[in-house]
Amino acid sequence: MTRRARVLAICVVVFCLLPPASLVLPGSGAGAATFEIHVTRLSRHLKERMRGVSWHRGCPVALHDLRLIDVSYHGFDGDSHLGRLVVNRDATDALSRTLRAMWDSHFKIRRMHLIDRYGGSDHKSMRADNTSAFNCRYVAGTTSWSQHAYGRAIDINPVENPYVTSSGRVSPKKGARYRDRSQHAKGLIHADGAVVRAFDSVGWGWGGRWSGAKDYQHFSANGS
């Protein structure tokens, strides 16, 4: 094997080992990257990774009814990245349209990893400012299934778009600086902005419109 062939072989191996959510798309940083989105069934490996973490027996949706979305997004670093979301198969069309609209508006996303990377912990994922979708869990403080447990909800940039109780408590705590929604910080969702308009166009509701507590990161198919 020639030296050139060996170098190419090493590059291919390294590329294949990189986690998809960390890949930088061609043309990054110059606005030249094109939008990419791929919807596939869950692989056997991914199902095994999810079992006992983001999915378990008793969940209101079966693994075969979930789909993996690999999608490009504009990162906080100015580059274009490829992220991953697991969603219900009946939510793929709506999310494909909204993710495309977010790309077209150059809305910035910090990171987009499957929540399994955080052990299925919503709190850890939020603290990492991670955008995620499916997670078989209850609504906090209740025994009612969250829309995330059905794969019909997404949380976007939880630090910049925190959950704020009616008494003013903020989760995650790092999101306290973004309680003021009039500021124009990177990745912050505005009521009159492109992100909300995109979800309105597919009939999904926004937690920023809830009465009492506000969940600025949260969009779901039924609005809850």
N, C-alpha and C positions, 0 to 999 in steps of 0.2 A: 504494500500500500504506500502510495506517495505521501509526502508531507502534506500536500494540499488536501488529499482525500481524507487523511487522518483528522485535519482541522475541521473539515466539513462534517465528518462523522461526529466529532465531539460537540459541535454546535447544534446538530440535530438532536442529540441526546439531551443536552442541557435545555433546549427549547421545549422538548416534550415533557421534561420534569417540572417545568414552571407551573404553578397553580394558575388556571385560567384567569382568575380575578386580578392577577398581577401583571398580565401582559399589556404592553403598550402597543397600540395599533400603528401601522405605517402612516407617516405624515403627521405624527403627533407634534403638538407645539406650534404648528404652522397653520392650523385650520384646514389642512388638506385631507385629513382622514375622512373616510366615508362611513356612514352609519351601517352597522351590521347587527343583525338579530337572527338567532337560530333557536327554534323551539323543538325539543326532542323529548322522547320518553325517558324516564329515569333508567339509568344503566343499573345492572346488578350490583356493581361496586358502590354506586351512590345510594341505592336502597339499603345496603348493608351499613353504610356510614351513618345513615339517618336513623336506623332502628335503635330505639332506646335513647335517642338524643332529641331530634326535632320531631320524630314520629314514634308512636308506640301503640300497642293494642288498645283499642277503645277510642282511638281518634275518630272524629266524625267524617274523615275522608280516607279512602284507601290509597295505598301507594300507587296503584295502577291508574288512579284518577289524577295524579299530579304530573306536572311537566317541568322540565328544566329550560330556562331561558338564558342563553348566553347573549349578552347585549353590550354594545359599545356606549360609553358615556364620557363626558368631559370632566376631567378630574380637577381638584383644587390646585394641582401643580401645573396646570396649563396643558398637560398632555391628554391624549385620548386613550382610554383603557377599555378592557373587556371585563365586564362583571357577570355575576351569576345570581339568578333568582329561581326559587322553586315556587310554583303557583298551581292553582287548580286548572285543569284543562279548559274549563269553561271561562277562565279569566284571561287566557292567553291573548285573545284578540284585543280586548280593552287595554291590557297592559302594553301590548306591542304598539298600539297607537299612541298611548300617552308617553311611553319611553322615546318614541320617535319625535314627538312634539318637544319633549325636554331637550333632546339632542339638537333639534333645529333652532331652539331658542338659546342654545349655549348655556343652559342651566348647569351649574357645577355640582358634582357629587363627590363626597370625600372618599368613600370606598363602598364596594358592593360585593360582600362575601356571603356565602350561605351561612345561616346562623349556627350550623353544626360546628363551625370553626370556633365558636364561643361556647361550646358545650350545650347549645340550646338555650342559653341564658339570655333572656331579653335585656336584663340590666347590663350585662357585659357587652352585648352588642351595641346598646345605646351609648354606653360610656366610650366605646371605640368610634362613635359617630358612623356606624355601619348602616347602610341601607339594605333592608331585608324584607322578605315577604312571608312565606309559609313558616309556621312554627306551631305545633300542636300544644296549645296552652289555653288556660282560662283567661278571661278578662281579670285583670289584677284585683284581688280582694273579693272575688266571687267564685262560684262554681259553674258559671256559664261560659260556653266556648267563645273565645275571641274569633273574629273573622279571619285572623291569621291561621287559626286551626283548620279552616276550610280552604286556605290558599286563596282567599279573596280579599286580601288586604296587603298594603305595603307601607312601610315606615321609611321616610326619606330624610337623611341628614338629621338624626335625632338630637344632636347637640345644638345645631342652629335652629331647630324646630322642635323644642321640647314639649313635654306634657306639663301643663300648668294648672294646678288645682284652683278651685274658687277662692281658697284662702291665700293663694300666691306661692305655694310650694312648687318647686321646679324639679323635674326629673328628665334627664340626668342633671346632677348638680352643676356640671360644667355649662349647662344651657342657661344658667341664671342671667348671664349677660345679654341673652337674646329675648328676654321677657318683653322688652320694648320692640314691638313689631314694626315700628316706623323706620327703623334703620335699614340700610341697604347692604348688609353683609353678604359675602359669598355663600351661596347655598341656602339662603334664607327664603322661605316660601311666603309670598304676599297674597293677600286676598284677591287682588286685582291682577295678579301675575300670570305668566304663561303656564305654570304648573297646575294651578287651580283651574284655569280655563280648559286645559287638556283633560283633566279628570271630569269636569262638568260635561264635556262633550261626549263622554262615554257613559254618563249617568252615575259615576261614583261620587260618594260623599266625602267631605273633608272634615276632619276633627277640629279644625280651626273655627268651624261654624257652630260647634256644640254650645248649648247653653250651660252656664256654670263652668266646669273644667274645660280646658281647651287642649286638644292633642294636635299640635301644629304639624307633626311629622306624618300623621296617619290619614290614609285614604282607603276606603273600602267600598265593596260593591253595593252594600245595603246602607252605607252611611254610619254604621255603628262600630 
